[in-house]
Amino acid sequence: MISQIAAKEGFPIGDVRLKPLQKVGIIIGALKSGQIDSWTIVPHIAKGLAGSGGAKIIGNVADYIDDYQVTTIFTSTKNAAGKSDLTKRFLRAYSKGIADFNANMIDKTEGDGGVEATTKLIHKYVYVSRPYEKAAPSIKAGSMRLQPNARLNLTSVKHQLAWFQAEGLVSKDIKIDQLVDSSYVETY
């Protein structure tokens, strides 16, 4: 991401020094204490830091990289090739979950009751070491629209692969069809 921002803003990526800090809490501490100057992170963490005065939001990745594919669903080649029925059934069920999540957490079609019910369901798997009252605000703040049916922005993935290849981070022999099997998911 920082490479794309540097290119758009016209400064050499060599002027940027990256620090591998591994854990979100450590990165937050490094940012608040001035050990690092900036960080690209999901909106709900950025908003929380900005709201507490611990950081200032200086831009959005979307301002620099149009339609950037941030996350996706992966499985092994073994599963994709040998268990395609299971993989397709999982994706159908997951897609139903995406639809429910978007309806309840984003569109709020079931009102506050739907948000609470979905938040309680998520809490069974996320922030389980926190009591519900402490976990619920983080779960709600972290809710963002998921791609219906786990759609994949193939243009973005191709662009990212080309960048990784140009930087020598992955082999130039890797082709997009080795990464994406579009028989499983809608692409655009």
Helices and strands as residue ranges (DSSP letters): H 2-9, G 13-15, H 24-32, H 43-52, G 61-63, H 77-82, H 84-101, I 102-106, H 111-123, H 132-141, G 148-150, H 154-166, H 176-179
